[in-house]
Amino acid sequence: MKITRLEVIKVKPRWMFLKMHTDTDIFGLGEPVLEGHCTSVEAVIKEFEEYLIGKDPMRIEHHIQALYRGGFYRGGPLMLSAISGIEQAMWDIKGKYYNCPVYEMLGGRCRDKIRMYTHIKRAGTAGEFPIEEMLEIADERLKDGYTALKYSIIPPIKPIENPENIEKHINRFAKVRERIGNKVDLAIDFHGRVAPSAANVLIEKLKPYSPMFIEEPCLPENVDCMVNIARKTTVPIAAGERLFGKWQYRELIEKQAVSVIQPDICHVGGIYEGRKLAAMIEMYYGSVAPHNPLGPISLASCIQLDACIPNFLVQEHPGNPDKSDLGVGYIKEPFVIKDGYIDVPTKPGLGVELDEEALKDKLYDGKWTTPRQYYEDGSNADW
């Protein structure tokens, strides 16, 4: 079998799919995307295509090593996002060829169903919105059967916050906790928007309400800052969605800055790279909760990983009202969540098939702009 073409499909709201064609009737799907930079990732894919055309797609690790190590400059968000989608597509092809799910080729399934968590937010919202609305959304999530929820702290947050604003964030979490009870896990994502000085204060005050984990308590660029935060609290720390490949994860894991890693299978290097990371943090008794704010091929790839790793914790998905993130309007058989879980799929490869007809009215130019945040004096705040 030989690779003949890499077809890129940009679809709303901000996703990009890859269709890897071969000289047989088998093709593979992937989701190589970097939010806000689809066209840049597409350019990298086109550069990689020159190497991949004519190659055997079954030699997955060999080709990924060639793409990563074949040039002088390595890693980074654009290269690894492109590699991720290419790698997913090759696994899809291999699974279809052998007529088995990807997880069967990575050791077999460790569980029968995948625990899901979703966000307490309205689609398209970024800034502050009323706590009453958050509580209503939480009620909806519970009715849908979720046993784990998360929301992101509302920006902007100053490096040293005044007591009134600190208490505002604590009260928001406390009210949601009170509403959902203690049988439901509740995580909060600081989104790297909080400086270590403010993060320490917030985490200490959140502790009585038992967060499932604090995600990205500070930006991941300086691991020692996260280490210092982790040493000062017993609340589990999670991070990793903005790290690319095992090399960037090494220090985070070795210094035990986190209890939970959150690799994004569309950014970190693909499914097998996620499997390697799971083994790395397994040595430190840590867990894996893959990041996924993207589309159904991303989710399909995550689920293949979730099924076969022993230290899986919970799987993220946005919880879009139209269920587009589960594949409604994008794949022929969308994922179904029952009582907060998705059954481990049994179809070959990634187990999903694009609904080509439904995609026709979702095609776009790939442009998406990240919202910006500003402090009251007009200076830039972290998104």
DRENDO-598591 format. One record per residue (C-alpha): residue number from 0; residue in three letters; x, y, z. Coordinates in Angstrom, 2 decimals, always signed. Example, Ala and Ser with C-alpha at 12.3 -4.5 7.8 and 13.67 -1.06 7.14 Angstrom:
<vopas>
VOPA   nr  rest       c1       c2       c3
VOPA    0   ALA   +12.30    -4.50    +7.80
VOPA    1   SER   +13.67    -1.06    +7.14
</vopas>
This chain:
<vopas>
VOPA   nr  rest       c1       c2       c3
VOPA    0   MET    +0.00    +0.00    +0.00
VOPA    1   LYS    +1.22    +3.52    -0.78
VOPA    2   ILE    +0.13    +7.01    +0.21
VOPA    3   THR    -1.05    +8.94    -2.86
VOPA    4   ARG    -2.49   +12.23    -1.56
VOPA    5   LEU    -3.14   +14.28    +1.59
VOPA    6   GLU    -6.48   +16.09    +1.36
VOPA    7   VAL    -7.21   +18.88    +3.84
VOPA    8   ILE   -10.81   +19.82    +4.68
VOPA    9   LYS   -11.38   +23.02    +6.70
VOPA   10   VAL   -14.78   +23.07    +8.42
VOPA   11   LYS   -16.58   +25.40   +10.80
VOPA   12   PRO   -16.38   +26.32   +13.61
VOPA   13   ARG   -12.55   +26.08   +13.67
VOPA   14   TRP   -11.66   +22.51   +12.72
VOPA   15   MET    -9.56   +20.94   +10.00
VOPA   16   PHE    -9.77   +17.34    +8.88
VOPA   17   LEU    -7.21   +15.31    +6.94
VOPA   18   LYS    -8.04   +12.56    +4.48
VOPA   19   MET    -5.01   +10.42    +3.65
VOPA   20   HIS    -5.57    +8.63    +0.33
VOPA   21   THR    -3.80    +5.44    -0.73
VOPA   22   ASP    -3.53    +3.40    -3.92
VOPA   23   THR    -6.21    +1.08    -2.48
VOPA   24   ASP    -9.80    +1.74    -1.44
VOPA   25   ILE    -8.59    +2.37    +2.14
VOPA   26   PHE    -8.12    +5.95    +3.34
VOPA   27   GLY    -7.41    +7.39    +6.78
VOPA   28   LEU    -8.82   +10.31    +8.74
VOPA   29   GLY    -7.06   +12.70   +11.10
VOPA   30   GLU    -7.61   +16.12   +12.65
VOPA   31   PRO    -4.45   +18.24   +12.25
VOPA   32   VAL    -5.41   +21.62   +13.62
VOPA   33   LEU    -4.09   +24.43   +15.75
VOPA   34   GLU    -6.84   +26.78   +16.82
VOPA   35   GLY    -6.50   +30.04   +14.92
VOPA   36   HIS    -3.67   +28.72   +12.73
VOPA   37   CYS    -5.32   +26.20   +10.38
VOPA   38   THR    -3.77   +27.64    +7.24
VOPA   39   SER    -0.30   +27.54    +8.81
VOPA   40   VAL    -0.71   +23.86    +9.76
VOPA   41   GLU    -1.99   +23.19    +6.23
VOPA   42   ALA    +1.27   +24.63    +4.84
VOPA   43   VAL    +3.30   +22.25    +7.02
VOPA   44   ILE    +1.19   +19.30    +5.84
VOPA   45   LYS    +1.91   +20.25    +2.24
VOPA   46   GLU    +5.63   +20.30    +3.03
VOPA   47   PHE    +5.39   +16.86    +4.65
VOPA   48   GLU    +3.39   +15.53    +1.71
VOPA   49   GLU    +6.52   +15.52    -0.46
VOPA   50   TYR    +8.10   +12.94    +1.87
VOPA   51   LEU    +4.93   +10.88    +2.42
VOPA   52   ILE    +3.76   +10.37    -1.17
VOPA   53   GLY    +4.66    +6.85    -2.26
VOPA   54   LYS    +5.40    +5.66    +1.29
VOPA   55   ASP    +3.76    +2.70    +3.04
VOPA   56   PRO    +1.30    +4.15    +5.62
VOPA   57   MET    +1.65    +1.05    +7.82
VOPA   58   ARG    +5.15    +2.13    +8.95
VOPA   59   ILE    +3.73    +4.72   +11.33
VOPA   60   GLU    +6.55    +5.18   +13.82
VOPA   61   HIS    +9.20    +5.21   +11.11
VOPA   62   HIS    +7.45    +8.01    +9.21
VOPA   63   ILE    +6.70   +10.09   +12.31
VOPA   64   GLN   +10.36    +9.87   +13.31
VOPA   65   ALA   +11.36   +10.94    +9.79
VOPA   66   LEU    +9.02   +13.94    +9.82
VOPA   67   TYR   +10.11   +15.03   +13.30
VOPA   68   ARG   +13.85   +14.40   +12.98
VOPA   69   GLY   +14.31   +14.96    +9.26
VOPA   70   GLY   +14.95   +18.68    +9.50
VOPA   71   PHE   +17.26   +20.82   +11.57
VOPA   72   TYR   +14.39   +22.47   +13.51
VOPA   73   ARG   +12.17   +20.18   +15.54
VOPA   74   GLY    +8.91   +20.31   +17.46
VOPA   75   GLY    +6.66   +23.26   +18.11
VOPA   76   PRO    +2.91   +23.71   +17.73
VOPA   77   LEU    +2.71   +23.87   +13.93
VOPA   78   MET    +4.92   +20.87   +13.19
VOPA   79   LEU    +3.47   +18.67   +15.95
VOPA   80   SER    -0.12   +19.54   +15.08
VOPA   81   ALA    +0.51   +18.57   +11.46
VOPA   82   ILE    +2.25   +15.37   +12.55
VOPA   83   SER    -0.63   +14.56   +14.91
VOPA   84   GLY    -3.25   +14.52   +12.16
VOPA   85   ILE    -0.98   +12.58    +9.82
VOPA   86   GLU    -0.29   +10.01   +12.53
VOPA   87   GLN    -4.00    +9.62   +13.35
VOPA   88   ALA    -4.76    +9.01    +9.67
VOPA   89   MET    -2.09    +6.32    +9.41
VOPA   90   TRP    -3.47    +4.53   +12.47
VOPA   91   ASP    -6.93    +4.74   +10.90
VOPA   92   ILE    -5.58    +3.09    +7.75
VOPA   93   LYS    -3.74    +0.40    +9.70
VOPA   94   GLY    -6.83    -0.42   +11.76
VOPA   95   LYS    -8.98    -0.67    +8.67
VOPA   96   TYR    -6.41    -2.92    +7.00
VOPA   97   TYR    -6.33    -5.32    +9.96
VOPA   98   ASN   -10.06    -4.84   +10.66
VOPA   99   CYS    -9.61    -3.81   +14.29
VOPA  100   PRO    -9.79    -0.64   +16.41
VOPA  101   VAL    -6.56    +1.25   +17.00
VOPA  102   TYR    -6.57    +0.39   +20.71
VOPA  103   GLU    -6.29    -3.33   +19.85
VOPA  104   MET    -2.91    -2.60   +18.25
VOPA  105   LEU    -1.78    -0.63   +21.33
VOPA  106   GLY    -2.29    -3.40   +23.88
VOPA  107   GLY    -6.04    -3.88   +23.86
VOPA  108   ARG    -8.74    -2.22   +25.91
VOPA  109   CYS    -8.40    -1.67   +29.64
VOPA  110   ARG   -12.07    -0.65   +30.11
VOPA  111   ASP   -15.50    -1.04   +28.58
VOPA  112   LYS   -16.56    +2.61   +28.60
VOPA  113   ILE   -14.98    +6.04   +28.66
VOPA  114   ARG   -15.92    +8.53   +31.38
VOPA  115   MET   -16.61   +11.96   +29.91
VOPA  116   TYR   -16.61   +15.47   +31.33
VOPA  117   THR   -17.85   +18.66   +29.79
VOPA  118   HIS   -17.87   +22.41   +30.37
VOPA  119   ILE   -20.23   +24.64   +32.27
VOPA  120   LYS   -20.43   +27.38   +29.65
VOPA  121   ARG   -22.48   +28.57   +26.73
VOPA  122   ALA   -21.02   +28.14   +23.27
VOPA  123   GLY   -19.10   +31.22   +22.19
VOPA  124   THR   -18.83   +32.77   +25.67
VOPA  125   ALA   -15.48   +33.87   +27.05
VOPA  126   GLY   -16.00   +36.68   +29.52
VOPA  127   GLU   -18.12   +36.88   +32.63
VOPA  128   PHE   -21.69   +35.68   +32.57
VOPA  129   PRO   -24.18   +35.43   +35.46
VOPA  130   ILE   -23.75   +32.72   +38.05
VOPA  131   GLU   -27.47   +31.96   +37.71
VOPA  132   GLU   -26.87   +30.97   +34.11
VOPA  133   MET   -23.91   +28.78   +35.13
VOPA  134   LEU   -26.10   +26.98   +37.63
VOPA  135   GLU   -28.76   +26.38   +35.00
VOPA  136   ILE   -26.14   +24.90   +32.67
VOPA  137   ALA   -24.86   +22.71   +35.52
VOPA  138   ASP   -28.42   +21.44   +36.02
VOPA  139   GLU   -28.61   +20.57   +32.32
VOPA  140   ARG   -25.32   +18.68   +32.48
VOPA  141   LEU   -26.49   +16.64   +35.45
VOPA  142   LYS   -29.72   +15.76   +33.65
VOPA  143   ASP   -27.56   +14.52   +30.78
VOPA  144   GLY   -25.87   +12.12   +33.19
VOPA  145   TYR   -22.43   +13.65   +33.62
VOPA  146   THR   -20.51   +12.81   +36.79
VOPA  147   ALA   -17.69   +15.30   +36.11
VOPA  148   LEU   -17.80   +18.96   +35.08
VOPA  149   LYS   -15.37   +21.84   +34.59
VOPA  150   TYR   -15.43   +25.55   +33.95
VOPA  151   SER   -12.73   +28.11   +33.20
VOPA  152   ILE   -11.91   +30.96   +35.52
VOPA  153   ILE   -13.15   +34.24   +34.10
VOPA  154   PRO   -10.48   +36.69   +32.87
VOPA  155   PRO    -8.80   +39.05   +33.23
VOPA  156   ILE    -7.07   +38.35   +36.55
VOPA  157   LYS    -4.36   +40.65   +37.84
VOPA  158   PRO    -1.06   +39.17   +39.13
VOPA  159   ILE    -1.98   +40.38   +42.61
VOPA  160   GLU    -5.76   +40.54   +42.96
VOPA  161   ASN    -7.76   +42.50   +45.50
VOPA  162   PRO    -9.82   +40.56   +48.08
VOPA  163   GLU   -13.15   +41.41   +46.43
VOPA  164   ASN   -12.19   +39.82   +43.11
VOPA  165   ILE   -10.63   +36.80   +44.82
VOPA  166   GLU   -13.83   +36.17   +46.75
VOPA  167   LYS   -15.90   +36.57   +43.57
VOPA  168   HIS   -14.09   +33.61   +42.02
VOPA  169   ILE   -14.32   +31.54   +45.19
VOPA  170   ASN   -18.04   +32.21   +45.59
VOPA  171   ARG   -18.68   +31.17   +41.99
VOPA  172   PHE   -17.01   +27.80   +42.55
VOPA  173   ALA   -18.72   +27.35   +45.92
VOPA  174   LYS   -22.18   +27.96   +44.45
VOPA  175   VAL   -21.63   +25.48   +41.65
VOPA  176   ARG   -20.33   +22.91   +44.16
VOPA  177   GLU   -23.38   +23.46   +46.34
VOPA  178   ARG   -25.67   +23.04   +43.35
VOPA  179   ILE   -24.17   +19.79   +42.02
VOPA  180   GLY   -23.31   +18.16   +45.36
VOPA  181   ASN   -20.31   +16.09   +46.34
VOPA  182   LYS   -21.03   +13.05   +44.18
VOPA  183   VAL   -20.09   +14.99   +41.05
VOPA  184   ASP   -16.47   +15.93   +40.34
VOPA  185   LEU   -15.87   +19.61   +39.63
VOPA  186   ALA   -12.63   +20.90   +38.11
VOPA  187   ILE   -11.61   +24.48   +37.41
VOPA  188   ASP    -9.32   +25.63   +34.62
VOPA  189   PHE    -7.14   +28.64   +35.45
VOPA  190   HIS    -6.21   +28.57   +31.74
VOPA  191   GLY    -2.77   +30.00   +32.46
VOPA  192   ARG    -4.51   +33.32   +33.09
VOPA  193   VAL    -3.34   +33.48   +36.71
VOPA  194   ALA    +0.10   +34.45   +37.99
VOPA  195   PRO    +1.62   +32.10   +40.60
VOPA  196   SER    +1.12   +34.69   +43.35
VOPA  197   ALA    -2.63   +34.85   +42.73
VOPA  198   ALA    -2.89   +31.12   +41.98
VOPA  199   ASN    -1.57   +30.21   +45.43
VOPA  200   VAL    -4.22   +32.37   +47.09
VOPA  201   LEU    -7.06   +31.06   +44.93
VOPA  202   ILE    -6.13   +27.39   +45.34
VOPA  203   GLU    -5.95   +27.68   +49.11
VOPA  204   LYS    -9.40   +29.22   +49.23
VOPA  205   LEU   -10.84   +26.69   +46.75
VOPA  206   LYS    -9.54   +23.71   +48.68
VOPA  207   PRO   -12.55   +23.37   +51.06
VOPA  208   TYR   -14.79   +22.81   +48.00
VOPA  209   SER   -12.75   +19.81   +46.80
VOPA  210   PRO   -11.78   +20.61   +43.20
VOPA  211   MET   -11.23   +17.52   +41.07
VOPA  212   PHE    -8.12   +19.31   +39.79
VOPA  213   ILE    -6.80   +22.80   +39.09
VOPA  214   GLU    -5.90   +23.04   +35.41
VOPA  215   GLU    -3.01   +25.21   +34.27
VOPA  216   PRO    -2.72   +27.18   +37.54
VOPA  217   CYS    -0.12   +29.27   +35.74
VOPA  218   LEU    +1.39   +29.32   +32.27
VOPA  219   PRO    +3.38   +26.16   +31.40
VOPA  220   GLU    +6.47   +27.95   +30.08
VOPA  221   ASN    +8.27   +27.86   +33.44
VOPA  222   VAL    +7.82   +24.42   +34.99
VOPA  223   ASP    +9.39   +25.41   +38.30
VOPA  224   CYS    +6.60   +27.92   +38.88
VOPA  225   MET    +4.08   +25.10   +38.59
VOPA  226   VAL    +6.24   +22.90   +40.80
VOPA  227   ASN    +6.15   +25.54   +43.52
VOPA  228   ILE    +2.38   +25.75   +43.29
VOPA  229   ALA    +2.01   +21.96   +43.45
VOPA  230   ARG    +4.24   +21.75   +46.55
VOPA  231   LYS    +2.01   +24.18   +48.45
VOPA  232   THR    -1.28   +22.31   +48.05
VOPA  233   THR    -2.87   +18.87   +48.19
VOPA  234   VAL    -5.30   +19.81   +45.40
VOPA  235   PRO    -4.35   +17.85   +42.25
VOPA  236   ILE    -2.71   +19.96   +39.53
VOPA  237   ALA    -3.31   +19.25   +35.83
VOPA  238   ALA    -1.58   +20.63   +32.72
VOPA  239   GLY    -0.20   +19.76   +29.32
VOPA  240   GLU    -2.59   +20.91   +26.62
VOPA  241   ARG    -0.03   +23.48   +25.40
VOPA  242   LEU    +2.96   +21.14   +25.40
VOPA  243   PHE    +4.20   +19.51   +22.22
VOPA  244   GLY    +5.81   +16.08   +22.30
VOPA  245   LYS    +7.46   +14.01   +25.02
VOPA  246   TRP   +10.46   +16.31   +25.29
VOPA  247   GLN    +8.37   +19.22   +26.55
VOPA  248   TYR    +6.57   +16.90   +28.97
VOPA  249   ARG    +9.71   +15.41   +30.45
VOPA  250   GLU   +10.43   +18.14   +32.99
VOPA  251   LEU    +6.77   +18.53   +33.95
VOPA  252   ILE    +6.54   +14.82   +34.78
VOPA  253   GLU    +9.98   +14.29   +36.31
VOPA  254   LYS    +9.58   +17.23   +38.68
VOPA  255   GLN    +6.10   +15.98   +39.60
VOPA  256   ALA    +4.57   +19.36   +38.88
VOPA  257   VAL    +1.26   +17.68   +38.03
VOPA  258   SER    -0.89   +14.77   +39.11
VOPA  259   VAL    -2.78   +14.74   +35.81
VOPA  260   ILE    -1.39   +15.26   +32.32
VOPA  261   GLN    -3.66   +16.59   +29.57
VOPA  262   PRO    -2.10   +15.81   +26.20
VOPA  263   ASP    -4.01   +17.10   +23.19
VOPA  264   ILE    -3.87   +14.28   +20.66
VOPA  265   CYS    -4.19   +16.84   +17.83
VOPA  266   HIS    -1.16   +18.81   +19.06
VOPA  267   VAL    +1.14   +16.53   +21.04
VOPA  268   GLY    +2.22   +14.28   +18.18
VOPA  269   GLY    -0.67   +11.85   +17.84
VOPA  270   ILE    -2.14    +8.76   +19.47
VOPA  271   TYR    +1.07    +6.81   +20.01
VOPA  272   GLU    +2.82    +9.85   +21.48
VOPA  273   GLY    -0.08   +10.08   +23.93
VOPA  274   ARG    +0.47    +6.41   +24.76
VOPA  275   LYS    +4.15    +7.10   +25.48
VOPA  276   LEU    +3.22   +10.01   +27.76
VOPA  277   ALA    +0.75    +7.83   +29.65
VOPA  278   ALA    +3.59    +5.38   +30.35
VOPA  279   MET    +5.88    +8.22   +31.44
VOPA  280   ILE    +3.49    +9.55   +34.08
VOPA  281   GLU    +2.42    +6.04   +35.09
VOPA  282   MET    +5.88    +5.72   +36.67
VOPA  283   TYR    +4.91    +8.62   +38.96
VOPA  284   TYR    +1.42    +7.20   +39.65
VOPA  285   GLY    -0.17   +10.00   +37.66
VOPA  286   SER    -3.31   +10.04   +35.53
VOPA  287   VAL    -4.21   +11.06   +31.98
VOPA  288   ALA    -7.17   +13.29   +31.04
VOPA  289   PRO    -6.75   +14.16   +27.36
VOPA  290   HIS    -7.53   +17.71   +26.31
VOPA  291   ASN   -10.11   +18.05   +23.54
VOPA  292   PRO   -11.88   +21.29   +22.56
VOPA  293   LEU   -12.06   +20.19   +18.93
VOPA  294   GLY   -14.06   +18.00   +16.54
VOPA  295   PRO   -15.21   +14.39   +16.27
VOPA  296   ILE   -12.02   +12.97   +14.71
VOPA  297   SER   -10.09   +14.44   +17.63
VOPA  298   LEU   -12.55   +12.79   +20.02
VOPA  299   ALA   -12.30    +9.49   +18.14
VOPA  300   SER    -8.50    +9.59   +18.46
VOPA  301   CYS    -8.71   +10.39   +22.17
VOPA  302   ILE   -11.08    +7.50   +22.81
VOPA  303   GLN    -8.70    +5.03   +21.14
VOPA  304   LEU    -6.02    +6.17   +23.60
VOPA  305   ASP    -8.39    +6.27   +26.59
VOPA  306   ALA    -9.44    +2.69   +25.97
VOPA  307   CYS    -5.95    +1.18   +26.17
VOPA  308   ILE    -4.12    +3.06   +28.95
VOPA  309   PRO    -4.36    +1.85   +32.56
VOPA  310   ASN    -4.11    +5.33   +34.09
VOPA  311   PHE    -6.93    +7.07   +32.21
VOPA  312   LEU    -8.93    +9.50   +34.38
VOPA  313   VAL   -11.58   +11.26   +32.33
VOPA  314   GLN   -12.07   +12.58   +28.77
VOPA  315   GLU   -12.86   +16.20   +27.93
VOPA  316   HIS   -15.31   +17.35   +25.29
VOPA  317   PRO   -16.84   +20.84   +24.91
VOPA  318   GLY   -20.49   +19.85   +25.17
VOPA  319   ASN   -21.72   +21.96   +22.25
VOPA  320   PRO   -25.52   +22.37   +22.30
VOPA  321   ASP   -25.79   +21.05   +18.73
VOPA  322   LYS   -23.59   +18.06   +19.64
VOPA  323   SER   -21.27   +18.92   +16.76
VOPA  324   ASP   -18.28   +17.96   +18.91
VOPA  325   LEU   -19.80   +14.46   +19.12
VOPA  326   GLY   -20.01   +14.42   +15.35
VOPA  327   VAL   -23.62   +15.43   +14.64
VOPA  328   GLY   -23.55   +16.91   +11.14
VOPA  329   TYR   -19.95   +15.76   +10.57
VOPA  330   ILE   -19.76   +11.95   +10.84
VOPA  331   LYS   -22.27    +9.31    +9.85
VOPA  332   GLU   -22.59    +7.75   +13.30
VOPA  333   PRO   -22.05   +10.43   +15.99
VOPA  334   PHE   -20.85    +9.46   +19.44
VOPA  335   VAL   -23.53    +8.89   +22.06
VOPA  336   ILE   -23.03    +9.68   +25.75
VOPA  337   LYS   -25.01    +7.49   +28.12
VOPA  338   ASP   -24.96    +8.26   +31.85
VOPA  339   GLY   -21.76   +10.24   +31.42
VOPA  340   TYR   -19.91    +7.56   +29.43
VOPA  341   ILE   -19.17    +6.61   +25.82
VOPA  342   ASP   -18.97    +2.89   +25.10
VOPA  343   VAL   -15.59    +1.81   +23.76
VOPA  344   PRO   -16.10    +1.59   +19.98
VOPA  345   THR   -15.55    -1.65   +18.12
VOPA  346   LYS   -15.29    -0.53   +14.49
VOPA  347   PRO   -11.89    -0.68   +12.76
VOPA  348   GLY    -9.39    +2.17   +12.82
VOPA  349   LEU   -10.70    +5.30   +14.49
VOPA  350   GLY   -14.22    +3.98   +13.96
VOPA  351   VAL   -15.66    +7.10   +12.31
VOPA  352   GLU   -16.77    +7.93    +8.76
VOPA  353   LEU   -17.22   +11.47    +7.46
VOPA  354   ASP   -20.67   +12.56    +6.32
VOPA  355   GLU   -19.43   +14.16    +3.10
VOPA  356   GLU   -22.86   +15.53    +2.16
VOPA  357   ALA   -23.39   +17.22    +5.53
VOPA  358   LEU   -19.92   +18.79    +5.39
VOPA  359   LYS   -20.62   +20.73    +2.20
VOPA  360   ASP   -22.30   +23.66    +3.98
VOPA  361   LYS   -19.63   +23.77    +6.72
VOPA  362   LEU   -16.58   +24.39    +4.54
VOPA  363   TYR   -14.75   +27.69    +5.17
VOPA  364   ASP   -11.38   +29.39    +4.76
VOPA  365   GLY    -9.96   +28.19    +8.08
VOPA  366   LYS    -9.67   +31.60    +9.73
VOPA  367   TRP   -10.57   +31.86   +13.42
VOPA  368   THR    -9.40   +34.58   +15.80
VOPA  369   THR    -8.75   +33.96   +19.47
VOPA  370   PRO   -10.65   +36.50   +21.62
VOPA  371   ARG    -8.40   +39.02   +23.37
VOPA  372   GLN    -8.47   +40.13   +26.98
VOPA  373   TYR    -7.35   +43.47   +28.44
VOPA  374   TYR    -6.82   +44.86   +31.90
VOPA  375   GLU    -8.74   +47.96   +32.91
VOPA  376   ASP    -5.77   +50.14   +32.00
VOPA  377   GLY    -5.81   +48.83   +28.42
VOPA  378   SER    -2.76   +46.55   +28.66
VOPA  379   ASN    -2.86   +42.97   +27.42
VOPA  380   ALA    -4.05   +40.16   +29.69
VOPA  381   ASP    -3.47   +36.46   +29.11
VOPA  382   TRP    -6.20   +34.71   +27.18
</vopas>
